[in-house]
Amino acid sequence: MMPESSKKILVIEDDNVTRNLYLKGLEAKGFDTIGADNGLAGIQQAQEHIPDLVICDITMPDMDGYSVLATLRQEPLTAIIPFIFLTGSSTKADVRKAMELGADDYLSKPSTLDELLRAIAIRLQKQATLQYWYTIQFEKAAKSLFTDNTTATTVGVAVAVAEASVREASGREAMIPDSSIFPCIPQLKEVFDFIEAHYHQGITLCDVALAVGYSPAYLTNRVAKQTGETVNCWIVKRRMAGARSLLQNNNETVEKIAKALGYQDVSHFSRQFRQHHGLPPQAWRKEHQLGEQKQVTLW
């Protein structure tokens, strides 16, 4: 883990006394600090410096802390920065709104410097743990790729290749890129991005929850409230989209396609596919490849 002295903390607070108090206290503990006296300035500082963590007041003139967080979560470079709210209000509704927007922690004023430091340490440690987890997963995938070119990981690369070919196709309605299945909800972008990157690795709800820093139960309720579907449902939908691309655009066996999509049991894959499409994979492939051939003949 990087030493604390190299960690950059952005403090967004319109009260000069409070802001300077936190800045000086954090600097005394070895942090590299940046201050902003309003929400707009805070967003600009975050985009320019990409801090390791943001501390932000909620009640500010012109732009409140909720708007600051929502804006940062929409930008790829700032979307995953840990974000801690500081506020004089601590009602249940306020806390709920903060968490729904993707805040990582919520401290009520007045908060001591020690309380703030503990909250920062927890968030930075969690961020380091997630980064370590990502590194391990990447190394495992890379090792599998280079040690056995017939493994499911290698076959999984075919998913991306097949979908790339789909994007280059003639533009028929049935050939819309499958990644468009995810709704455009900024607060859930991190969730859907993780599913998109890892759906073929056999991920579960717990994997997604760990990656985005929430408990499985909280994440399930949050996703269901905003989409009407569970996290596991979105994982399966993405796998089914990948399955359609592979079945329609190459001649790999159903067993290899199932493994490429993260299924250990081909029967489980076939059952889920039939539930979603009304046909088993092989029958669906014959029907759609035949339909495509007829279209080509007509053209």
C-alpha positions in Angstrom: 0.0 0.0 0.0 1.2 3.5 -0.8 2.4 5.6 2.2 -0.1 8.0 3.6 2.2 11.0 2.7 1.5 10.3 -1.0 -2.2 10.2 -0.6 -4.0 13.3 -1.9 -7.2 14.5 -0.1 -9.6 17.1 -1.5 -11.7 19.0 1.0 -14.8 20.8 -0.3 -16.2 23.1 2.4 -17.6 26.6 2.1 -16.8 27.5 5.7 -13.3 28.8 5.7 -12.6 28.0 9.4 -13.8 24.4 9.1 -12.0 23.9 5.8 -8.7 25.2 7.0 -9.0 23.2 10.2 -9.3 20.0 8.3 -6.6 20.9 5.7 -4.1 21.7 8.4 -4.9 18.6 10.4 -4.6 16.4 7.4 -1.3 18.0 6.4 0.1 17.5 9.9 -0.6 13.7 9.4 1.3 13.7 6.1 -1.4 13.9 3.6 -1.2 16.0 0.4 -4.2 18.3 0.6 -6.3 20.4 -1.8 -9.1 22.8 -0.7 -12.1 24.1 -2.5 -14.6 26.7 -1.1 -17.6 25.7 -3.2 -19.0 22.7 -5.2 -18.1 23.9 -8.6 -14.5 24.6 -7.6 -14.4 21.2 -5.9 -15.4 19.5 -9.1 -12.8 21.3 -11.1 -10.1 20.4 -8.5 -11.2 16.8 -8.6 -11.0 16.6 -12.4 -7.6 18.3 -12.5 -5.9 16.5 -9.6 -7.7 13.2 -9.4 -7.4 12.9 -5.6 -7.3 9.6 -3.7 -10.3 10.7 -1.6 -12.9 13.5 -1.4 -14.3 15.1 1.7 -17.3 17.3 1.0 -19.9 19.3 2.9 -23.5 18.9 1.8 -25.0 22.3 2.4 -23.2 24.9 0.2 -24.4 27.8 -1.9 -24.9 27.4 -5.7 -24.1 23.7 -5.8 -24.7 21.3 -2.9 -22.7 18.2 -2.0 -25.2 15.9 -3.6 -24.8 17.6 -7.0 -21.0 17.4 -6.6 -21.1 13.7 -5.9 -23.5 13.0 -8.8 -21.3 14.9 -11.2 -18.1 13.1 -10.1 -19.8 9.7 -10.4 -20.6 10.4 -14.0 -17.0 11.0 -15.1 -14.8 7.9 -15.6 -11.7 9.4 -14.1 -13.5 10.5 -10.9 -16.3 7.9 -10.6 -14.4 5.5 -8.3 -12.8 8.1 -6.0 -13.9 7.4 -2.4 -16.3 10.1 -1.2 -17.1 11.1 2.4 -19.9 13.6 3.3 -19.5 16.0 6.2 -22.7 17.7 7.2 -24.6 19.3 10.1 -27.7 17.3 9.2 -27.9 13.6 10.1 -31.5 12.6 9.4 -32.3 9.2 8.0 -33.5 10.7 4.7 -30.2 12.6 4.3 -28.1 9.5 5.0 -30.3 7.5 2.6 -29.9 10.0 -0.2 -26.2 10.2 0.3 -25.8 6.4 0.1 -28.1 6.1 -2.9 -25.9 8.6 -4.8 -22.9 6.4 -4.1 -21.3 8.1 -1.0 -18.8 5.9 0.8 -19.2 7.4 4.3 -21.2 10.0 6.1 -19.9 12.0 9.1 -22.0 14.5 11.1 -20.7 17.8 12.2 -19.1 18.5 14.5 -16.6 15.7 13.8 -13.2 15.6 15.4 -10.1 15.2 13.4 -9.6 11.7 14.8 -13.0 10.7 13.6 -12.3 12.0 10.2 -8.9 10.3 10.1 -10.4 6.9 11.0 -13.0 7.3 8.3 -10.3 8.1 5.8 -8.1 5.2 6.8 -11.0 2.8 6.4 -11.9 4.0 2.9 -8.3 4.1 1.7 -7.7 0.6 3.1 -10.8 -0.7 1.3 -9.7 1.0 -1.9 -6.3 -0.7 -1.6 -8.0 -4.1 -1.0 -10.1 -3.7 -4.1 -7.1 -2.8 -6.2 -5.2 -5.8 -4.9 -8.2 -8.0 -5.7 -8.4 -6.6 -9.3 -4.6 -7.3 -9.7 -4.9 -10.9 -8.6 -7.9 -11.5 -10.9 -6.0 -10.0 -13.8 -2.9 -12.1 -13.1 -5.0 -15.3 -12.9 -6.7 -14.5 -16.2 -3.4 -13.7 -17.9 -1.7 -16.9 -16.6 -4.6 -19.0 -17.8 -4.5 -17.3 -21.2 -0.8 -18.0 -21.8 -0.6 -21.5 -20.3 -3.4 -23.2 -22.2 -4.9 -21.8 -25.4 -7.8 -24.2 -25.2 -9.0 -23.1 -21.8 -12.3 -21.3 -21.1 -10.4 -18.1 -20.6 -9.1 -18.2 -24.1 -12.5 -19.2 -25.5 -13.9 -16.3 -23.5 -11.8 -13.9 -25.6 -14.0 -15.0 -28.4 -16.8 -13.2 -26.8 -15.2 -9.8 -27.3 -14.1 -10.8 -30.8 -17.6 -11.9 -31.8 -19.2 -8.8 -30.4 -16.6 -6.6 -32.2 -17.6 -8.3 -35.4 -21.3 -7.6 -34.5 -20.5 -3.9 -34.2 -19.0 -4.0 -37.6 -21.9 -5.7 -39.2 -24.4 -4.3 -41.6 -26.5 -2.5 -39.0 -29.5 -4.8 -39.0 -31.7 -4.3 -35.9 -30.9 -7.8 -34.5 -27.2 -6.9 -34.5 -27.2 -4.1 -32.0 -24.2 -4.4 -29.6 -25.3 -6.6 -26.7 -23.6 -4.3 -24.1 -26.5 -1.9 -24.7 -28.7 -4.1 -22.4 -27.6 -2.1 -19.4 -29.7 1.0 -18.6 -28.0 4.4 -18.4 -28.0 5.0 -14.7 -25.0 7.0 -13.5 -25.3 5.8 -9.9 -25.0 2.2 -11.1 -22.3 2.7 -13.7 -19.6 1.1 -11.5 -21.9 -2.0 -11.0 -22.6 -2.4 -14.7 -19.0 -1.7 -15.8 -17.8 -4.5 -13.4 -20.4 -6.9 -14.8 -19.4 -6.0 -18.4 -15.7 -6.6 -17.7 -16.1 -9.8 -15.7 -19.4 -11.5 -16.7 -17.5 -14.4 -18.5 -15.5 -15.2 -15.3 -18.3 -16.8 -13.3 -18.9 -13.8 -11.1 -21.6 -13.7 -8.5 -23.5 -11.0 -6.5 -20.8 -11.2 -3.8 -18.1 -10.5 -6.3 -19.9 -7.4 -7.6 -20.7 -6.2 -4.1 -17.0 -6.5 -3.1 -15.9 -4.7 -6.2 -18.1 -1.7 -5.6 -17.8 -1.6 -1.8 -21.3 -2.5 -0.6 -22.8 -5.4 1.2 -24.6 -7.9 -1.0 -28.0 -7.1 0.6 -27.6 -3.3 0.3 -26.5 -3.6 -3.4 -29.4 -6.0 -4.2 -31.9 -3.5 -2.8 -30.2 -0.5 -4.5 -30.1 -2.1 -7.9 -33.6 -3.6 -7.6 -35.0 -0.2 -6.6 -33.5 1.6 -9.6 -33.9 -1.1 -12.3 -36.6 -3.5 -11.1 -34.1 -6.3 -11.5 -31.5 -8.0 -9.2 -27.7 -8.0 -9.7 -27.8 -11.7 -10.5 -30.5 -11.0 -13.1 -28.2 -8.5 -14.8 -25.3 -10.9 -14.8 -27.4 -13.6 -16.4 -28.8 -11.1 -19.0 -25.3 -10.1 -20.0 -24.2 -13.7 -20.3 -27.2 -14.5 -22.4 -26.3 -11.5 -24.7 -22.8 -12.9 -25.0 -24.3 -16.3 -25.7 -26.3 -15.0 -28.6 -23.3 -13.4 -30.2 -21.2 -16.5 -29.9 -23.9 -18.9 -31.1 -24.7 -16.7 -34.1 -21.2 -15.7 -35.1 -19.0 -18.8 -34.6 -19.2 -22.6 -34.7 -17.8 -23.4 -31.2 -19.6 -26.2 -29.3 -22.3 -25.3 -26.8 -20.0 -26.7 -24.0 -17.1 -24.3 -24.9 -19.5 -21.4 -25.2 -20.9 -22.1 -21.7 -17.4 -22.2 -20.3 -16.5 -19.0 -22.1 -19.4 -17.3 -20.3 -18.4 -18.5 -16.8 -20.6 -21.6 -16.5 -19.1 -24.7 -14.9 -22.1 -26.8 -15.9 -23.2 -26.8 -19.5 -26.6 -28.1 -18.5 -27.1 -25.1 -16.2 -26.2 -22.8 -19.1 -28.6 -24.6 -21.5 -31.5 -24.4 -18.9 -31.0 -20.7 -18.4 -30.7 -20.1 -22.1 -34.0 -22.0 -22.8 -35.7 -20.0 -20.0 -34.7 -16.7 -21.7 -35.2 -17.7 -25.3 -37.7 -20.5 -25.4 -35.3 -22.8 -27.2 -32.1 -24.7 -26.2 -28.9 -23.1 -27.5 -28.3 -25.5 -30.5 -31.8 -25.1 -31.7 -31.7 -21.3 -31.3 -28.4 -21.3 -33.3 -29.9 -23.3 -36.2 -32.9 -21.0 -36.4 -31.0 -17.8 -36.3 -28.2 -18.8 -38.6 -30.7 -20.1 -41.0 -32.7 -16.8 -40.8 -29.5 -14.9 -41.5 -28.6 -17.1 -44.5 -32.1 -16.4 -46.0 -31.6 -12.7 -45.5 -28.2 -12.9 -47.3 -29.8 -14.8 -50.2 -32.5 -12.2 -50.5 -29.9 -9.4 -50.6 
